[in-house]
């Protein structure tokens, strides 16, 4: 079982309500779910869609074909009709879109009328639509009713009852009038209920689990969701959240909070990060730990505010004036985002550096299912000297030169010792100097000594696929899921081909594998996995990226001398879809 549901319409019509409800519903029933959104940068109007893929096996990407299209306006039918699979169909309300269709692929369901008759409220028409889908797939409404109860109980039992009535009306109408629907969903008996997690929520969870106590940001898509998440969780988890007047203020607030003794974070998109660059250098010079979330969208300038791209990698790696270490984490899934956000906080404080979490709009919004999070992977160690530990020192120097380059990190005001730092070059006490010898020692301390240790902390890329693959794909960040599933499907097709060829006495095929990088800066070494040798041994190497300049391929050429045989790039503001990437790889 593997079906794709796409809901299309204008902003403000509630398509996200339908999509989110369907995704939660099927995940709660134990199915595997993957969602992604395509929306314009406007509050109302335009054309948007929300896609939900449902399967009984693990899935990690979106597909090109659509099985169920819910059209909330006529434009959706015009744009997406050609995407229907052979057994696919379109659900619409002719009274709403002011047009009727007689073809078999269309099901005219009066969402608005049913909502008004069953619940007395036109507002419930989206609930009618979800109920209709449940009825058409033969699943009944019990799981949906449970979801509606959990969702709306805080608004009162009357609202719950109205929504349940609307859902039942939609399901009953579909069961009676949509009998020619040619597929159904198998029962989920014995399935484990799944978590449904998106990249933004995962980042927020990772920050909370890492002990973040201060978050400052100025809203900018696609990073605003982290600000919203932290604001919603702030009171419960003792996090001070500040919406700053701009990105310059946001990073300086985060640096100030970190200097004062708490774990601090800020977030923005590429355009906002451009304003943060001077603050980034301040953190580098003062050796103040800070975590920065950067959500990528197509640029330059304002670009496509709500679309996706992997165009900021080189920018983040080289931004700010001067030389100082930093780490860049680029999660490939929401689950990775939880753990890598935690690692960013740990490395930032351990080595007193900026740590960046780089995520594009696609991963920020996509929802994945997983059984649970492994909290044993969460690391928390307080590297700061506080109160008694700091007071016990005979003397204290904020920037003391040490064998490993890491100085004791004292908390100001926590003891008799003075904690001083400066954005100018400084001595071990933190006071301004212009001495050449001290300059050399400080650069060696905060940069040359730390960098090899930080590189040793970076995990190698994940290898997945045929052990001795002829074609080795390299990707980073959000392309993990799409490349992984493409590799699995191509290898499955190859295995069938090899089995048939072997039976006829023919040769064996080649096979596909991938290397996925999620810890991208500094580029990981080869002591844990010799990924350079793996690339050298492959007959064909391909780098898959959502940018025009092959930034990661260029990074590996600079850092490791790797030259790829082929680059596959997409830079129209949309993510790769499964069949599209397969077509590229099979060409």
PEURBEL-V766019 format. One record per residue. N is the residue number from 1. RES is the residue in three letters. PHI is phi in radians with two decimals (none if undefined). Layout:
n=N res=RES phi=PHI
n=N res=RES phi=PHI
This chain:
n=1 res=UNK phi=none
n=2 res=UNK phi=-2.76
n=3 res=UNK phi=-2.10
n=4 res=UNK phi=-2.11
n=5 res=UNK phi=-1.90
n=6 res=UNK phi=-2.15
n=7 res=UNK phi=-1.94
n=8 res=UNK phi=-2.14
n=9 res=UNK phi=2.99
n=10 res=UNK phi=-1.63
n=11 res=UNK phi=-0.98
n=12 res=UNK phi=1.74
n=13 res=UNK phi=-1.54
n=14 res=UNK phi=1.60
n=15 res=UNK phi=-1.15
n=16 res=UNK phi=-1.16
n=17 res=UNK phi=-1.09
n=18 res=UNK phi=-1.15
n=19 res=UNK phi=-1.09
n=20 res=UNK phi=-1.11
n=21 res=UNK phi=-1.13
n=22 res=UNK phi=-1.10
n=23 res=UNK phi=-1.10
n=24 res=UNK phi=-1.10
n=25 res=UNK phi=-1.07
n=26 res=UNK phi=-1.24
n=27 res=UNK phi=-1.13
n=28 res=UNK phi=-1.14
n=29 res=UNK phi=-1.48
n=30 res=UNK phi=1.79
n=31 res=UNK phi=-1.38
n=32 res=UNK phi=-1.43
n=33 res=UNK phi=-2.33
n=34 res=UNK phi=-2.45
n=35 res=UNK phi=-2.17
n=36 res=UNK phi=-2.59
n=37 res=UNK phi=-2.14
n=38 res=UNK phi=-2.35
n=39 res=UNK phi=-2.48
n=40 res=UNK phi=-1.55
n=41 res=UNK phi=-1.53
n=42 res=UNK phi=-2.62
n=43 res=UNK phi=-1.34
n=44 res=UNK phi=-2.36
n=45 res=UNK phi=1.51
n=46 res=UNK phi=1.24
n=47 res=UNK phi=-2.04
n=48 res=UNK phi=-2.28
n=49 res=UNK phi=-2.58
n=50 res=UNK phi=-2.22
n=51 res=UNK phi=-1.98
n=52 res=UNK phi=-2.15
n=53 res=UNK phi=-1.80
n=54 res=UNK phi=-2.19
n=55 res=UNK phi=-2.60
n=56 res=UNK phi=-1.80
n=57 res=UNK phi=-2.26
n=58 res=UNK phi=-0.99
n=59 res=UNK phi=-2.35
n=60 res=UNK phi=-2.43
n=61 res=UNK phi=-2.78
n=62 res=UNK phi=-1.76
n=63 res=UNK phi=-1.86
n=64 res=UNK phi=-1.39
n=65 res=UNK phi=-1.37
n=66 res=UNK phi=-2.14
n=67 res=UNK phi=-1.70
n=68 res=UNK phi=-2.22
n=69 res=UNK phi=-1.94
n=70 res=UNK phi=-1.69
n=71 res=UNK phi=-1.76
n=72 res=UNK phi=-1.57
n=73 res=UNK phi=-2.64
n=74 res=UNK phi=-1.20
n=75 res=UNK phi=-1.02
n=76 res=UNK phi=-1.04
n=77 res=UNK phi=-1.13
n=78 res=UNK phi=-1.13
n=79 res=UNK phi=-1.43
n=80 res=UNK phi=-1.85
n=81 res=UNK phi=-1.00
n=82 res=UNK phi=-1.20
n=83 res=UNK phi=-1.46
n=84 res=UNK phi=-1.11
n=85 res=UNK phi=-1.27
n=86 res=UNK phi=-0.98
n=87 res=UNK phi=-1.73
n=88 res=UNK phi=-1.24
n=89 res=UNK phi=-2.58
n=90 res=UNK phi=-2.10
n=91 res=UNK phi=-1.81
n=92 res=UNK phi=-2.69
n=93 res=UNK phi=-2.08
n=94 res=UNK phi=-1.07
n=95 res=UNK phi=-1.20
n=96 res=UNK phi=-1.44
n=97 res=UNK phi=-1.57
n=98 res=UNK phi=1.10
n=99 res=UNK phi=-2.73
n=100 res=UNK phi=-2.16
n=101 res=UNK phi=-2.20
n=102 res=UNK phi=-1.76
n=103 res=UNK phi=-1.21
n=104 res=UNK phi=-1.13
n=105 res=UNK phi=-1.32
n=106 res=UNK phi=-1.78
n=107 res=UNK phi=-2.15
n=108 res=UNK phi=-1.55
n=109 res=UNK phi=-2.03
n=110 res=UNK phi=-1.34
n=111 res=UNK phi=-0.93
n=112 res=UNK phi=-1.18
n=113 res=UNK phi=-1.11
n=114 res=UNK phi=-1.11
n=115 res=UNK phi=-1.13
n=116 res=UNK phi=-1.18
n=117 res=UNK phi=-1.27
n=118 res=UNK phi=-1.47
n=119 res=UNK phi=-2.05
n=120 res=UNK phi=1.22
n=121 res=UNK phi=-2.58
n=122 res=UNK phi=-1.06
n=123 res=UNK phi=-1.03
n=124 res=UNK phi=-1.51
n=125 res=UNK phi=-1.12
n=126 res=UNK phi=-1.21
n=127 res=UNK phi=-1.14
n=128 res=UNK phi=-1.03
n=129 res=UNK phi=-1.09
n=130 res=UNK phi=-1.14
n=131 res=UNK phi=-1.06
n=132 res=UNK phi=-1.10
n=133 res=UNK phi=-1.08
n=134 res=UNK phi=-1.07
n=135 res=UNK phi=-1.14
n=136 res=UNK phi=-1.16
n=137 res=UNK phi=-1.54
n=138 res=UNK phi=1.30
n=139 res=UNK phi=-1.76
n=140 res=UNK phi=1.25
n=141 res=UNK phi=-1.99
n=142 res=UNK phi=-1.01
n=143 res=UNK phi=-1.07
n=144 res=UNK phi=-1.17
n=145 res=UNK phi=-1.10
n=146 res=UNK phi=-1.12
n=147 res=UNK phi=-1.13
n=148 res=UNK phi=-1.10
n=149 res=UNK phi=-1.13
n=150 res=UNK phi=-1.09
n=151 res=UNK phi=-1.30
n=152 res=UNK phi=-1.91
n=153 res=UNK phi=-1.05
n=154 res=UNK phi=-1.14
n=155 res=UNK phi=-1.59
n=156 res=UNK phi=1.96
n=157 res=UNK phi=-1.14
n=158 res=UNK phi=-1.09
n=159 res=UNK phi=-1.15
n=160 res=UNK phi=-1.04
n=161 res=UNK phi=-1.10
n=162 res=UNK phi=-1.11
n=163 res=UNK phi=-1.17
n=164 res=UNK phi=-1.12
n=165 res=UNK phi=-1.09
n=166 res=UNK phi=-1.14
n=167 res=UNK phi=-1.10
n=168 res=UNK phi=-1.12
n=169 res=UNK phi=-1.12
n=170 res=UNK phi=-1.12
n=171 res=UNK phi=-1.15
n=172 res=UNK phi=-1.13
n=173 res=UNK phi=-1.12
n=174 res=UNK phi=-1.13
n=175 res=UNK phi=-1.09
n=176 res=UNK phi=-1.48
n=177 res=UNK phi=-2.01
n=178 res=UNK phi=-2.11
n=179 res=UNK phi=-1.16
n=180 res=UNK phi=-1.47
n=181 res=UNK phi=-0.98
n=182 res=UNK phi=-1.71
n=183 res=UNK phi=-2.61
n=184 res=UNK phi=-2.55
n=185 res=UNK phi=-1.74
n=186 res=UNK phi=-1.19
n=187 res=UNK phi=-1.03
n=188 res=UNK phi=-1.68
n=189 res=UNK phi=-1.01
n=190 res=UNK phi=1.47
n=191 res=UNK phi=-1.28
n=192 res=UNK phi=-1.53
n=193 res=UNK phi=-1.05
n=194 res=UNK phi=-1.83
n=195 res=UNK phi=-1.31
n=196 res=UNK phi=-2.09
n=197 res=UNK phi=-2.35
n=198 res=UNK phi=-1.85
n=199 res=UNK phi=-1.12
n=200 res=UNK phi=-1.14
n=201 res=UNK phi=-1.07
n=202 res=UNK phi=-1.07
n=203 res=UNK phi=-1.11
n=204 res=UNK phi=-1.08
n=205 res=UNK phi=-1.07
n=206 res=UNK phi=-1.05
n=207 res=UNK phi=-1.17
n=208 res=UNK phi=-1.07
n=209 res=UNK phi=-1.21
n=210 res=UNK phi=-1.64
n=211 res=UNK phi=1.51
n=212 res=UNK phi=-1.08
n=213 res=UNK phi=-2.11
n=214 res=UNK phi=-2.54
n=215 res=UNK phi=-2.38
n=216 res=UNK phi=-2.23
n=217 res=UNK phi=-2.84
n=218 res=UNK phi=-1.94
n=219 res=UNK phi=-1.06
n=220 res=UNK phi=-2.77
n=221 res=UNK phi=-1.07
n=222 res=UNK phi=-1.78
n=223 res=UNK phi=-1.64
n=224 res=UNK phi=-1.05
n=225 res=UNK phi=-1.03
n=226 res=UNK phi=-1.16
n=227 res=UNK phi=-1.04
n=228 res=UNK phi=-1.10
n=229 res=UNK phi=-1.09
n=230 res=UNK phi=-1.17
n=231 res=UNK phi=-1.13
n=232 res=UNK phi=-1.18
n=233 res=UNK phi=-1.63
n=234 res=UNK phi=-0.96
n=235 res=UNK phi=-1.14
n=236 res=UNK phi=-1.19
n=237 res=UNK phi=-1.94
n=238 res=UNK phi=1.04
n=239 res=UNK phi=-1.98
n=240 res=UNK phi=-1.49
n=241 res=UNK phi=-2.02
n=242 res=UNK phi=-2.24
n=243 res=UNK phi=-1.50
n=244 res=UNK phi=-1.35
n=245 res=UNK phi=-1.31
n=246 res=UNK phi=-2.88
n=247 res=UNK phi=-1.24
n=248 res=UNK phi=-1.10
n=249 res=UNK phi=-1.11
n=250 res=UNK phi=-1.06
n=251 res=UNK phi=-1.23
n=252 res=UNK phi=-1.19
n=253 res=UNK phi=-1.09
n=254 res=UNK phi=-1.12
n=255 res=UNK phi=-1.12
n=256 res=UNK phi=-1.10
n=257 res=UNK phi=-1.12
n=258 res=UNK phi=-1.14
n=259 res=UNK phi=-1.02
n=260 res=UNK phi=-1.31
n=261 res=UNK phi=2.14
n=262 res=UNK phi=-2.08
n=263 res=UNK phi=-1.31
n=264 res=UNK phi=-2.31
n=265 res=UNK phi=-2.57
n=266 res=UNK phi=-2.38
n=267 res=UNK phi=-2.61
n=268 res=UNK phi=-2.92
n=269 res=UNK phi=-1.86
n=270 res=UNK phi=-0.98
n=271 res=UNK phi=-1.10
n=272 res=UNK phi=-1.27
n=273 res=UNK phi=-1.13
n=274 res=UNK phi=-0.99
n=275 res=UNK phi=-1.33
n=276 res=UNK phi=-1.45
n=277 res=UNK phi=-1.04
n=278 res=UNK phi=-1.12
n=279 res=UNK phi=-1.14
n=280 res=UNK phi=-1.05
n=281 res=UNK phi=-1.11
n=282 res=UNK phi=-1.05
n=283 res=UNK phi=-1.09
n=284 res=UNK phi=-1.15
n=285 res=UNK phi=-1.24
n=286 res=UNK phi=-1.47
n=287 res=UNK phi=0.94
n=288 res=UNK phi=-1.79
n=289 res=UNK phi=-1.13
n=290 res=UNK phi=-2.70
n=291 res=UNK phi=-1.92
n=292 res=UNK phi=-2.21
n=293 res=UNK phi=-1.63
n=294 res=UNK phi=-2.15
n=295 res=UNK phi=-1.64
n=296 res=UNK phi=-1.53
n=297 res=UNK phi=-2.50
n=298 res=UNK phi=-1.06
n=299 res=UNK phi=-2.33
n=300 res=UNK phi=-1.32
n=301 res=UNK phi=0.92
n=302 res=UNK phi=-1.30
n=303 res=UNK phi=0.99
n=304 res=UNK phi=-1.78
n=305 res=UNK phi=-1.05
n=306 res=UNK phi=-2.03
n=307 res=UNK phi=-1.84
n=308 res=UNK phi=-2.15
n=309 res=UNK phi=-2.97
n=310 res=UNK phi=-1.89
n=311 res=UNK phi=-1.75
n=312 res=UNK phi=-1.93
n=313 res=UNK phi=-1.09
n=314 res=UNK phi=-1.11
n=315 res=UNK phi=-1.03
n=316 res=UNK phi=-1.17
n=317 res=UNK phi=-1.21
n=318 res=UNK phi=-2.07
n=319 res=UNK phi=-1.13
n=320 res=UNK phi=1.52
n=321 res=UNK phi=-1.56
n=322 res=UNK phi=1.60
n=323 res=UNK phi=-1.97
n=324 res=UNK phi=-2.81
n=325 res=UNK phi=-1.38
n=326 res=UNK phi=-2.67
n=327 res=UNK phi=-2.14
n=328 res=UNK phi=-2.22
n=329 res=UNK phi=-1.82
n=330 res=UNK phi=-2.24
n=331 res=UNK phi=-1.02
n=332 res=UNK phi=-1.80
n=333 res=UNK phi=-2.68
n=334 res=UNK phi=-1.01
n=335 res=UNK phi=-1.05
n=336 res=UNK phi=-1.06
n=337 res=UNK phi=-1.07
n=338 res=UNK phi=-1.07
n=339 res=UNK phi=-1.24
n=340 res=UNK phi=-1.32
n=341 res=UNK phi=-1.11
n=342 res=UNK phi=-1.07
n=343 res=UNK phi=-1.17
n=344 res=UNK phi=-1.06
n=345 res=UNK phi=-1.10
n=346 res=UNK phi=-1.13
n=347 res=UNK phi=-1.20
n=348 res=UNK phi=-1.02
n=349 res=UNK phi=-1.41
n=350 res=UNK phi=-1.10
n=351 res=UNK phi=-1.86
n=352 res=UNK phi=1.00
n=353 res=UNK phi=-2.40
n=354 res=UNK phi=-1.32
n=355 res=UNK phi=-2.19
n=356 res=UNK phi=-2.00
n=357 res=UNK phi=-1.92
n=358 res=UNK phi=-1.89
n=359 res=UNK phi=-2.54
n=360 res=UNK phi=-1.54
n=361 res=UNK phi=-1.03
n=362 res=UNK phi=-1.01
n=363 res=UNK phi=-1.24
n=364 res=UNK phi=-1.00
n=365 res=UNK phi=-1.67
n=366 res=UNK phi=-1.15
n=367 res=UNK phi=-1.96
n=368 res=UNK phi=-2.14
n=369 res=UNK phi=-1.72
n=370 res=UNK phi=-2.68
n=371 res=UNK phi=-1.12
n=372 res=UNK phi=-2.96
n=373 res=UNK phi=-1.69
n=374 res=UNK phi=-1.60
n=375 res=UNK phi=-1.20
n=376 res=UNK phi=-1.19
n=377 res=UNK phi=-1.44
n=378 res=UNK phi=-1.38
n=379 res=UNK phi=-1.90
n=380 res=UNK phi=-2.44
n=381 res=UNK phi=-2.43
n=382 res=UNK phi=-1.47
n=383 res=UNK phi=-1.53
n=384 res=UNK phi=-1.51
n=385 res=UNK phi=-1.56
n=386 res=UNK phi=-2.13
n=387 res=UNK phi=0.65
n=388 res=UNK phi=-1.09
n=389 res=UNK phi=-1.10
n=390 res=UNK phi=-1.30
n=391 res=UNK phi=-1.13
n=392 res=UNK phi=-1.26
n=393 res=UNK phi=-1.24
n=394 res=UNK phi=-1.18
n=395 res=UNK phi=-2.59
n=396 res=UNK phi=-2.44
n=397 res=UNK phi=-2.23
n=398 res=UNK phi=-1.02
n=399 res=UNK phi=-2.01
n=400 res=UNK phi=-0.99
n=401 res=UNK phi=-1.37
n=402 res=UNK phi=-2.16
n=403 res=UNK phi=-1.07
n=404 res=UNK phi=-1.73
n=405 res=UNK phi=1.48
n=406 res=UNK phi=-1.72
n=407 res=UNK phi=-1.58
n=408 res=UNK phi=-1.05
n=409 res=UNK phi=-1.77
n=410 res=UNK phi=-1.51
n=411 res=UNK phi=-1.75
n=412 res=UNK phi=-1.04
n=413 res=UNK phi=1.36
n=414 res=UNK phi=-1.63
n=415 res=UNK phi=-2.81
n=416 res=UNK phi=-1.28
n=417 res=UNK phi=-1.41
n=418 res=UNK phi=-1.53
n=419 res=UNK phi=-1.85
n=420 res=UNK phi=-2.22
n=421 res=UNK phi=-2.54
n=422 res=UNK phi=-2.70
n=423 res=UNK phi=-1.37
n=424 res=UNK phi=-1.36
n=425 res=UNK phi=-1.06
n=426 res=UNK phi=-2.47
n=427 res=UNK phi=-1.61
n=428 res=UNK phi=-1.13
n=429 res=UNK phi=-1.37
n=430 res=UNK phi=1.72
n=431 res=UNK phi=-1.62
n=432 res=UNK phi=-1.07
n=433 res=UNK phi=-2.40
n=434 res=UNK phi=-2.30
n=435 res=UNK phi=-1.46
n=436 res=UNK phi=-1.11
n=437 res=UNK phi=-1.12
n=438 res=UNK phi=-1.15
n=439 res=UNK phi=-1.00
n=440 res=UNK phi=-1.04
n=441 res=UNK phi=-1.14
n=442 res=UNK phi=-1.25
n=443 res=UNK phi=-1.10
n=444 res=UNK phi=-1.10
n=445 res=UNK phi=-1.15
n=446 res=UNK phi=-1.51
n=447 res=UNK phi=-2.10
n=448 res=UNK phi=-1.21
n=449 res=UNK phi=-1.32
n=450 res=UNK phi=-1.32
n=451 res=UNK phi=-1.01
n=452 res=UNK phi=-1.08
n=453 res=UNK phi=-1.19
n=454 res=UNK phi=-1.13
n=455 res=UNK phi=-1.04
n=456 res=UNK phi=-1.15
n=457 res=UNK phi=-1.41
n=458 res=UNK phi=-1.34
n=459 res=UNK phi=-1.37
n=460 res=UNK phi=-1.24
n=461 res=UNK phi=-1.13
n=462 res=UNK phi=-1.41
n=463 res=UNK phi=-1.66
n=464 res=UNK phi=-2.51
n=465 res=UNK phi=2.20
n=466 res=UNK phi=-1.14
n=467 res=UNK phi=-0.99
n=468 res=UNK phi=-2.11
n=469 res=UNK phi=-1.15
n=470 res=UNK phi=-1.36
n=471 res=UNK phi=-1.95
n=472 res=UNK phi=-2.02
n=473 res=UNK phi=-1.69
n=474 res=UNK phi=-2.03
n=475 res=UNK phi=-2.57
n=476 res=UNK phi=-2.54
n=477 res=UNK phi=1.04
n=478 res=UNK phi=-1.18
n=479 res=UNK phi=-1.37
n=480 res=UNK phi=-0.93
n=481 res=UNK phi=-1.13
n=482 res=UNK phi=-1.16
n=483 res=UNK phi=-1.23
n=484 res=UNK phi=-1.04
n=485 res=UNK phi=-1.22
n=486 res=UNK phi=-1.12
n=487 res=UNK phi=-1.06
n=488 res=UNK phi=-1.09
n=489 res=UNK phi=-1.23
n=490 res=UNK phi=-1.17
n=491 res=UNK phi=-1.19
n=492 res=UNK phi=-1.13
n=493 res=UNK phi=-1.14
n=494 res=UNK phi=-1.13
n=495 res=UNK phi=-1.07
n=496 res=UNK phi=-1.13
n=497 res=UNK phi=-1.17
n=498 res=UNK phi=-1.12
n=499 res=UNK phi=-1.06
n=500 res=UNK phi=-1.17
n=501 res=UNK phi=-1.17
n=502 res=UNK phi=-1.12
n=503 res=UNK phi=-1.10
n=504 res=UNK phi=-1.66
n=505 res=UNK phi=1.45
n=506 res=UNK phi=-1.52
n=507 res=UNK phi=-1.38
n=508 res=UNK phi=-1.35
n=509 res=UNK phi=-1.48
n=510 res=UNK phi=-1.67
n=511 res=UNK phi=1.90
n=512 res=UNK phi=-2.16
n=513 res=UNK phi=-2.61
n=514 res=UNK phi=-2.35
n=515 res=UNK phi=-2.02
n=516 res=UNK phi=-1.91
n=517 res=UNK phi=-1.71
n=518 res=UNK phi=-2.02
n=519 res=UNK phi=-2.00
n=520 res=UNK phi=-1.82
n=521 res=UNK phi=-2.58
n=522 res=UNK phi=-1.10
n=523 res=UNK phi=-1.05
n=524 res=UNK phi=-1.06
n=525 res=UNK phi=-1.33
n=526 res=UNK phi=-1.98
n=527 res=UNK phi=-1.24
n=528 res=UNK phi=-1.53
n=529 res=UNK phi=-2.69
n=530 res=UNK phi=-1.44
n=531 res=UNK phi=-1.25
n=532 res=UNK phi=-1.18
n=533 res=UNK phi=-1.14
n=534 res=UNK phi=-1.08
n=535 res=UNK phi=-1.19
n=536 res=UNK phi=-1.19
n=537 res=UNK phi=-1.42
n=538 res=UNK phi=-1.29
n=539 res=UNK phi=-1.27
n=540 res=UNK phi=-2.37
n=541 res=UNK phi=-2.08
n=542 res=UNK phi=-2.36
n=543 res=UNK phi=-1.87
n=544 res=UNK phi=-1.89
n=545 res=UNK phi=-2.52
n=546 res=UNK phi=-1.71
n=547 res=UNK phi=-2.75
n=548 res=UNK phi=-1.57
n=549 res=UNK phi=-1.71
n=550 res=UNK phi=0.89
n=551 res=UNK phi=-1.11
n=552 res=UNK phi=-1.25
n=553 res=UNK phi=-1.06
n=554 res=UNK phi=-1.16
n=555 res=UNK phi=-1.08
n=556 res=UNK phi=-1.19
n=557 res=UNK phi=-1.20
n=558 res=UNK phi=-1.16
n=559 res=UNK phi=-1.51
n=560 res=UNK phi=-2.34
n=561 res=UNK phi=1.27
n=562 res=UNK phi=-1.39
n=563 res=UNK phi=-2.13
n=564 res=UNK phi=-1.46
n=565 res=UNK phi=-1.25
n=566 res=UNK phi=-2.68
n=567 res=UNK phi=-2.09
n=568 res=UNK phi=-1.95
n=569 res=UNK phi=-2.19
n=570 res=UNK phi=-2.30
n=571 res=UNK phi=-2.55
n=572 res=UNK phi=-1.63
n=573 res=UNK phi=1.56
n=574 res=UNK phi=-2.04
n=575 res=UNK phi=-1.40
n=576 res=UNK phi=-1.13
n=577 res=UNK phi=-1.85
n=578 res=UNK phi=-0.98
n=579 res=UNK phi=-1.15
n=580 res=UNK phi=-1.11
n=581 res=UNK phi=-1.20
n=582 res=UNK phi=-1.05
n=583 res=UNK phi=-1.08
n=584 res=UNK phi=-1.11
n=585 res=UNK phi=-1.32
n=586 res=UNK phi=-1.51
n=587 res=UNK phi=-1.18
